[in-house]
C-alpha cells in the first residue's frame, strides 16, 4: 500500500481547540509529575499540549520519511535502555519558572518520570539525551606532543582521546518566560513568530492556552570533562566555554576566524581543569553565522573583501549589518538556561572574550571568576581583523584595546560563527 493510501482521509487542523483530554503543563513545578509531560509529535490531536513538534529542524525530514512511506505515523519510540548514563539534577533552578525558559529540565527523564502515561499510549519523547563518548582532536594530540597536556588515563588517554559525558538538548520554549526575557509581551512574540515563519504554526496566535513551543531550530550539545555532578558545586573549579556554531572553522578549519582555535583551546583548558580535580564544560549551540545563517555569512565575506579600501576592523560589524540588517541575532538572553539546567552557580574560568555572553551569564545570577582570552599565537593571521574589531566593540582583553587608527590599518578577513 502506498504512503498516500495510508494517510488519514481528512486533515486535522490544529489552529483551534480539539478535545479536552490533553494533559496540563505547569511550568516550573517542583517535580516532573506536577509539571506534566510535553506531547508534541503525535497522531492523536487531542493529546497535544504544545505548539510545534519534536526534533526541531529535523521534523521536516520526519515528514519526508512519512511521505515516502519509510516511517509509520503510528511509530512510538522504544525507550528501553536509553536512559542517561549520568544523572543530572534535579536542581533548585528547575523549579524557578524564570530561570529556565528555553529547554525542558525534565527532558532526559521522561521514560521514568512518565512511565504510566507512556504505558497508557501517550506519545511522550525525550528532548534531552545523555551519553558517554571520546573526543579526539588533532590539536589535543599536538598539545600532548608539545608537553602542554599529559595523558592520565582518566580524563585524557595516551592516544589523545578525551573522555567526556555529552548531552544533546532540543529547544523547548515556555513562551511567557521567553517574552519576559526579551522585554516584550507574549502576544507580540507569538504574532511575530507566526508571521516570520510564514504562518507555519497558527496555534501561536489562536491557542493562547498552549504556552509551550517546540521551535524548528537547532539545539545544543554539551561536552563535560570530569564528573557531571561537580558542575553544581561552586567549590569545585569549573572551566567553561559557551561556543556558537561555525561550521567552516569548527569542522573544516577555515582560517577566516578564530572559532576552531578558540574551541580547541577551550577543550585543552577543560582537560587541564578536570585533571586538577575540577570539571570542564563546552556548551555548543547551533547558531551558525551569529544565527544569521551560512548564506548570509558568506555574502558578508564577499561584501567585506570587495568594499572600497579592502577589509578593515572598523567596518567589520557595519558590513554585516548592511547585508543582514542587524549585527548579531544570537541574542544570548536564552543561553544561560543550559547552565542553570546543570545547576551551575559559579564559573571559575570562563574561556570567552564575548561581552554579550559574559553579561548574560552574570545577569542570570551565575558568578564568573577569571575570563580567559585566546592566546595571540592561536589567532590565524586572516582573523586579526575580527579580534581587533571585537575588542574595540567591548570584548574582553587583558591587553590594550585597539584605537581607531589601529583599526583603520588592520587588514585581513574575519567573521565569527
Secondary structure, DSSP 8 states (H G I E B T S, - for coil): --HHHHS-SS----SS---S-S----TT-SSHHHH-----S-S-GGG--SEE-TTGGGHHHHHHHHHTTSS-TT-----TT-S-SS-----GGGG-TTT--SS-TTTT-HHHHTHHHHHTT-----SEEEEEEEEE-HHHHHHHHTTS----SSSB-TTSEEEEEEEEE---EEHHHHHHHTTS-HHHHHHHHHHHTTT--THHHH-TT--EEE-SS--EEEEEES-GGGGG-TTS-EEEEEEE--HHHHTT--TTSSHHHHHHHHHHHHHHHHHTT-EEEEEEE--TTTTT-HHHHHHHHHHHHHSTT---GGGHHHHHHHHHSSS----GGGTTHHHHHTT--EEEEE----HHHHHHHHHTT-EEEEE----GGGS-GGGHHHHHHHHHTT---SS----HHHHHH--------
